[in-house]
Amino acid sequence: MKVLTRKLENEGKEIVHLEIGEPDFDTPENIKEAGINAIKNGFTHYAPSQGLPELREAVAGYISRTRHISVTPDEVIITPGGKDIIFYTMMALLNEGDEVIIPDPGYYPYRTDAELFGAKVVSLPLVEETNFSFNRSVFKSLITPRTKLIVLISPANPTGNLFSQSDLEFIANLAKENDIYVLSDEIYSRIVYEGEFQSIASIPGMKERTIILDGFSKTYAMTGWRLGYGVANKNLIQIFNKFLVSSNSCTATFTQIAGIEALKGNQDAVNEMVRAYKERRDFLYKEINGIEGLSVKKPDGAFYLFVNIKKTGMSSNEFVLYLLNNFGVATIPGSTFGTYGEGYIRISYANSMENLRKAVIQIRKAVEAIKS
Ligand SMILES: Cc1ncc(COP(=O)(O)O)c(C=O)c1O
């Protein structure tokens, strides 16, 4: 799809990019300054592999405060992006034939990484009828003696759904009863519009068996800085550290200094970005539901809409190609995120209101052209 989008642009076609999962905002000034000053002040050498002690301390404090648990710096590892934590967790925990329960639809690296380590991917259906949550008896039926890991993404990519406290308690009980680890992807935890973000790690007895993935990419518009972290028990963190030593040596030092400023500095820019995302979400939610043939649930968080396109009669891949080739709007087929994503497209609203307005006009034309 990327290749096709580039080809169309090279031919002079204007494309509205609603496929990209990263903030359109610039990194806040205070964070940029901290990074620039760090370079000027000589933070251009290796850092300790597990991360700068000041940053690990800041992360431990932040997670302790927001998740209501007690986390120490030796339970934290700083990585070049949250994505590393997916890879490290799977490399540390999975053996050939182990089973991993992964949300479907869900952020696709979970599936590909699990397969890389010879594990069996067990899809947890997240369907629109349950507001993109899950059916409890279905979830229970997926657990077997080989289940090693459950992946949770909340707020979710691609649906924007936030798991409720009672959903989390249900999963926590299953994990405890069956001795299963939970990888809790909390990268969108600060981008929430409805309800309140809850972490499964806050539930008694869960901290020891939960790996929290979080980072700076989404909250602070820092995707290109490559800065994320994992929080887990000390033994796992030590294993993760060996992986990091063998691969990257450490996360860029000046990037980590910028991360300290991000966590400890003024948070007004984050609040402003979330306010803008909410405005865009409300605009798109109303407009898309106003197009006959499309429908969408209101997402609780993140910056995606998962739009039901079933009434168009096209597959999600066909619809995405049709929209891109003929109407200049780039989106992602729901099927990219798993079997249960078929019949949907993912729209990212990390884009300007001006572009979203243009996109809505084009999407409306596209759907009307199918009917006529
Ligand atoms: C659900 C989810 N987890 C993790 C990541 C990885 O983020 P990063 O590696 O930039 O920290 C992303 C990025 O798109 C994501 O959507």
PDBQT file of the ligand as one rigid body, heavy atoms in Angstrom, charges set to zero:
ROOT
HETATM    1  C1  LIG A 401      -0.317  -0.608  20.126  1.00  0.00    +0.000 C 
HETATM    2  C2  LIG A 401       1.081  -0.154  19.868  1.00  0.00    +0.000 A 
HETATM    3  N1  LIG A 401       2.070  -0.618  20.631  1.00  0.00    +0.000 NA
HETATM    4  C3  LIG A 401       3.347  -0.249  20.452  1.00  0.00    +0.000 A 
HETATM    5  C4  LIG A 401       3.699   0.623  19.437  1.00  0.00    +0.000 A 
HETATM    6  C5  LIG A 401       5.173   0.962  19.256  1.00  0.00    +0.000 C 
HETATM    7  O1  LIG A 401       5.499   2.245  19.572  1.00  0.00    +0.000 OA
HETATM    8  P1  LIG A 401       7.030   2.749  19.646  1.00  0.00    +0.000 P 
HETATM    9  O2  LIG A 401       7.923   1.608  19.295  1.00  0.00    +0.000 OA
HETATM   10  O3  LIG A 401       7.137   3.878  18.682  1.00  0.00    +0.000 OA
HETATM   11  O4  LIG A 401       7.230   3.176  21.076  1.00  0.00    +0.000 OA
HETATM   12  C6  LIG A 401       2.696   1.136  18.586  1.00  0.00    +0.000 A 
HETATM   13  C7  LIG A 401       3.033   2.044  17.472  1.00  0.00    +0.000 C 
HETATM   14  O5  LIG A 401       2.291   2.212  16.512  1.00  0.00    +0.000 OA
HETATM   15  C8  LIG A 401       1.348   0.746  18.811  1.00  0.00    +0.000 A 
HETATM   16  O6  LIG A 401       0.339   1.209  18.055  1.00  0.00    +0.000 OA
ENDROOT
TORSDOF 0
